[in-house]
Amino acid sequence: MYNELIKKEKKIAVIGLGYVGLPLALAFAKKFSVIGFDINEARVEMMRNGVDPSKELEADAFLDKDIVYTSNLDDLRAAHFFVVAVPTPVDSANVPDLKPVIGASKTVGKVLKKGDYVIYESTVYPGCTEDDCVPILEELSGLKLEKDFQIGYSPERINPGDKEHTVEKILKIVSGNNEKSCEEIAKVYGAVIQAGVFKASTIKVAEAAKVIENTQRDINISLMNELSIIFDMMGIDTKAVLEAAGTKWNFLKFVPGLVGGHCIGVDPYYLVHKARQIGYEPQVILSGRRINDGMPSFIAKRLVQKLIKRSKNPTEAKVLVMGITFKENVSDIRNSKVVDLVKELMQYSVNVHIVDPYASPNEFAHEYGLTLLDKPSSGYDAIILAVNHDEYKQLKSEDFKEMMNDTPILMDLKAILEPQKIEAVGINYWRL
């Protein structure tokens, strides 16, 4: 397969051109002939014009690449090496929603041919590729795994907003349904991944490795969040504690914060789902999830307490929330825990204004039914600095003060400001 691909006698198809699929497709297109497929024709048209709908890539990333973009299923018939990179979210009950990956499997199954390869990149629970996806491929294609086609799993490791650790610079895990397929898959990825590849022993091992990466981060952040709650009750500055503890060589440097997005706050539920299927109720994983999901409520309650302490009626208070995306310097608003914080404040009848230099007002209104202002007004009783966008790091104490009224409160959820400078202009400062 690799030799035919590198000679461009066969093509690679990437299914799903989001923040994972598009950078990967463009990386492949440096060496191979690529078909980029997405079901959203509007997004496809943007990419044809050199525009990344996710706002992660610059226009020059599209130049000099052997790639065509399409939403037409028939165009996929020319491909022989399929890479599935669609989202794997959870539903409102935190149960894995496999509809995108199942839909992508059906798409590939309709065009699958003898000798083809299918590789999944979407985050799933161990066993999903072989138990849930392969039967669909076999049923729709009339082919049999190993005899007629091969599969693999190579978990995505894209970090949105990170311009340093791009797809080519991150070590890639690869796996296959047998040793030969794993070798071929490793060659294909190895041609474009500068950091190299790691060959997992089985597909299930690769799936499990991916799902625990973010589960580990989730648990570590939940510990920091719990510590921040405890230290806040004790009147101790959490950041100062972590800086002191961090002087030990083996102390893991995690920080408290809101855990949202489509990875850290989602992936643990995939492992929880599988554990429950085999009769085990996870303890530590779910405990971490409860703590992290409870942080918006804790912060909202803390602000209301501070408003009342400063003789401000929460129902008459005006609060500015700066930053609504799930992390700094990205436009992605999916599963933003800042939105949960806004809704918690609204439960107290607080008047909340929201700004963000990266988020789309139309997307935000469509997704959450909330309004995103073009710019802040003035006279705020409190400001919550929720996301550490670069633009916000440039603001000075006086900039915040100008937007606020008497006896103002500033809550710094990312701990990026200097308390002494903020308090020097008469602002009551609080941070996680």
Residue pairs with C-beta under 8 A, 6 or more apart in sequence:
1 10
1 80
1 81
1 115
1 117
1 184
1 188
2 184
2 187
2 188
2 191
4 10
4 80
5 11
5 12
5 32
5 33
5 80
5 81
5 188
6 31
6 32
6 191
8 32
8 33
8 66
10 33
10 79
10 80
10 81
11 32
11 33
11 34
11 35
11 78
11 79
11 80
11 81
12 25
12 28
12 32
12 33
12 34
12 35
12 79
12 81
12 82
12 83
12 188
13 34
13 35
13 36
13 37
13 76
13 79
13 81
13 82
13 83
14 21
14 22
14 24
14 25
14 28
14 34
14 35
14 36
14 37
14 83
14 85
15 21
15 37
15 38
15 76
15 82
15 83
15 84
15 85
15 86
15 104
15 107
15 108
16 37
16 38
16 84
16 85
16 86
16 87
16 100
16 104
16 122
17 25
17 36
17 37
17 38
17 43
17 44
17 47
17 53
17 69
17 85
18 38
18 54
18 85
18 86
18 87
19 54
19 56
19 158
19 160
19 332
20 85
20 121
20 156
20 158
21 36
21 38
21 83
21 85
21 86
21 121
22 36
22 47
22 52
22 54
22 56
22 57
23 56
23 57
23 61
23 158
23 166
23 167
24 83
24 85
24 121
24 156
24 158
24 167
25 34
25 36
25 67
25 83
26 57
26 61
26 62
26 65
26 67
27 167
27 168
27 192
27 193
28 34
28 67
28 83
28 192
29 65
29 66
29 67
30 65
30 66
30 192
31 191
31 192
32 66
32 188
32 191
33 66
33 67
34 65
34 66
34 67
34 68
35 67
35 68
35 70
35 75
35 76
35 78
35 79
36 44
36 47
36 67
36 68
36 69
36 70
37 69
37 70
37 71
37 75
37 76
37 107
38 44
38 47
38 69
38 71
39 71
39 103
40 71
41 71
43 53
44 69
44 70
44 71
46 52
46 53
47 53
47 62
47 69
48 69
50 59
50 62
50 63
51 59
52 58
52 61
54 160
54 331
54 332
55 330
55 331
55 358
56 160
56 161
56 330
68 75
70 76
73 107
73 110
73 111
76 82
76 107
76 108
76 111
77 111
77 113
79 111
79 116
80 113
80 115
80 116
80 117
81 116
81 117
81 119
81 188
82 108
82 112
82 116
82 117
82 118
82 119
83 119
83 120
83 121
83 154
84 101
84 104
84 105
84 108
84 118
84 119
84 120
84 121
84 122
85 121
85 122
85 156
86 100
86 101
86 103
86 104
86 122
87 100
87 122
87 262
88 96
88 97
88 98
88 100
88 101
88 122
88 123
88 124
88 266
88 270
89 97
89 100
89 262
89 266
89 334
89 335
90 96
90 97
90 266
90 269
90 270
91 97
94 269
94 272
94 289
95 269
95 273
96 124
96 125
96 269
96 270
96 273
98 124
98 128
98 132
100 122
101 120
101 122
101 124
101 128
101 132
101 133
102 132
102 133
102 136
104 122
105 132
105 133
105 136
105 137
106 136
106 140
108 118
108 137
109 136
109 137
109 138
109 139
109 140
109 141
110 140
110 141
112 118
112 137
112 140
112 141
112 143
112 149
113 141
113 143
113 149
114 143
114 148
114 149
115 148
115 149
116 149
116 150
117 149
117 150
117 151
117 152
117 181
117 184
117 185
118 133
118 137
118 149
118 150
118 151
118 152
119 151
119 152
119 153
119 154
119 185
120 129
120 133
120 151
120 152
120 153
120 154
121 153
121 154
121 155
121 156
122 156
123 155
123 156
123 210
123 211
123 214
123 263
123 266
123 267
123 270
124 132
124 207
124 211
124 270
125 207
125 211
125 270
125 271
125 273
125 274
126 204
126 205
126 207
126 208
126 211
126 274
127 204
127 207
127 274
128 207
129 151
129 153
129 203
129 207
130 151
130 177
130 203
130 204
133 151
134 145
134 151
137 143
137 145
137 149
137 151
138 144
138 145
141 148
141 149
143 149
145 151
145 177
146 177
146 178
150 176
150 177
150 178
150 180
150 181
150 184
151 176
151 177
151 181
151 203
152 174
152 175
152 176
152 177
152 181
152 182
152 185
152 203
153 174
153 175
153 200
153 203
153 206
153 207
154 172
154 173
154 174
154 175
154 185
154 189
154 206
155 173
155 206
155 207
155 209
155 210
155 213
156 210
157 167
157 170
157 171
157 172
157 173
157 213
158 167
158 170
159 165
159 170
160 261
160 327
160 330
160 332
161 327
161 328
161 329
161 330
167 193
168 192
168 193
168 194
168 195
169 194
169 195
170 193
170 195
171 193
171 195
171 196
171 197
171 198
172 189
172 193
172 195
172 196
172 197
172 198
173 197
173 198
173 200
173 206
173 209
173 210
174 182
174 185
174 186
174 189
174 197
174 198
174 199
174 200
174 206
175 182
175 185
175 199
175 200
175 201
175 202
175 203
175 205
175 206
176 182
176 183
176 184
176 185
176 203
177 203
182 199
183 199
186 197
186 199
189 197
190 196
190 197
200 206
200 209
208 271
210 267
211 267
211 268
211 270
211 271
212 271
213 267
214 263
214 264
214 266
214 267
214 268
215 267
215 268
215 271
215 285
217 254
217 264
218 259
218 264
218 265
218 267
218 268
218 285
218 288
218 289
218 292
219 284
219 285
219 288
220 252
220 254
221 254
221 255
221 256
221 257
221 259
221 264
221 288
221 292
222 259
222 287
222 288
222 289
222 291
222 292
223 254
223 288
224 238
224 242
224 254
224 255
224 256
224 257
225 256
225 257
225 259
225 291
225 292
225 295
225 432
226 291
227 238
227 241
227 256
228 238
228 256
228 432
229 298
231 237
231 238
231 241
232 238
232 302
237 419
237 431
238 256
238 415
238 431
238 432
239 255
239 415
239 431
242 253
242 255
245 251
246 253
255 415
255 432
256 295
256 432
257 295
257 413
257 414
257 432
258 292
258 295
258 296
258 299
258 337
258 338
258 340
258 341
258 386
258 413
259 265
259 292
259 293
259 295
259 337
260 326
260 327
260 335
260 336
260 337
260 338
260 340
261 326
261 327
261 332
261 334
261 335
261 336
262 326
262 332
262 334
262 335
265 292
265 293
265 335
265 337
266 335
268 285
268 288
268 289
269 289
271 282
271 285
272 282
272 285
272 286
272 289
275 281
275 282
275 285
276 282
292 337
293 337
295 337
296 337
296 338
296 340
296 341
296 343
296 344
297 340
297 344
299 341
299 344
299 384
299 411
299 413
299 432
300 341
300 344
300 345
300 347
300 348
301 344
302 411
302 430
303 319
303 345
303 350
303 382
303 384
303 409
303 411
304 314
304 345
304 348
304 350
306 382
306 409
306 428
306 430
307 313
307 314
307 317
307 381
307 382
307 409
308 314
310 407
310 409
310 428
311 407
312 381
312 407
314 348
314 349
314 350
315 348
315 349
315 350
316 351
317 350
317 351
317 381
317 382
318 351
318 353
318 379
318 380
318 381
319 345
319 350
319 351
319 352
319 353
319 380
319 381
319 382
319 383
319 384
320 352
320 353
320 354
320 355
320 376
320 380
320 382
320 383
320 384
320 403
321 338
321 341
321 342
321 345
321 352
321 353
321 354
321 355
321 383
321 384
321 386
322 355
322 356
322 376
322 383
322 384
322 385
322 386
322 387
322 392
323 338
323 355
323 356
323 385
323 386
323 387
323 388
323 389
323 392
324 333
324 336
324 338
324 339
324 342
324 354
324 355
324 356
324 359
324 364
324 372
324 386
324 387
325 331
325 332
325 333
325 336
325 338
325 356
325 358
325 359
325 387
325 389
326 332
326 333
326 334
326 335
326 336
326 337
326 338
327 387
328 387
328 388
328 389
328 390
328 414
329 358
329 389
329 390
330 358
331 358
331 359
331 360
333 339
333 359
333 360
333 363
333 364
333 367
333 368
334 367
338 386
338 387
339 368
339 370
341 384
341 386
342 352
342 354
342 370
345 352
346 352
353 373
353 376
353 377
353 380
354 364
354 370
354 371
354 372
354 373
355 372
355 373
355 374
355 375
355 376
356 364
356 372
356 387
356 389
357 389
357 391
358 389
359 372
360 372
361 371
361 372
361 374
364 370
364 371
364 372
365 371
365 372
376 403
377 403
378 402
378 403
378 404
378 405
379 403
379 404
379 405
380 403
380 404
380 405
380 408
381 404
381 405
381 408
381 409
382 404
382 408
382 409
382 410
382 411
383 400
383 403
383 404
383 408
383 409
383 410
383 411
384 410
384 411
384 413
385 392
385 410
385 411
385 412
385 413
385 414
385 416
385 417
386 413
386 414
387 413
387 414
388 414
388 416
392 416
393 416
396 421
397 417
397 421
397 422
397 424
397 425
397 427
398 425
400 408
400 410
400 422
400 425
400 427
401 408
401 425
401 426
401 427
404 410
404 427
407 426
407 428
408 426
408 427
408 428
409 427
409 428
409 430
410 417
410 422
410 427
410 428
410 429
410 430
411 430
411 431
412 422
412 429
412 430
412 431
412 432
413 431
413 432
414 432
415 431
415 432
417 429
417 431
419 429
419 431
422 429
423 429
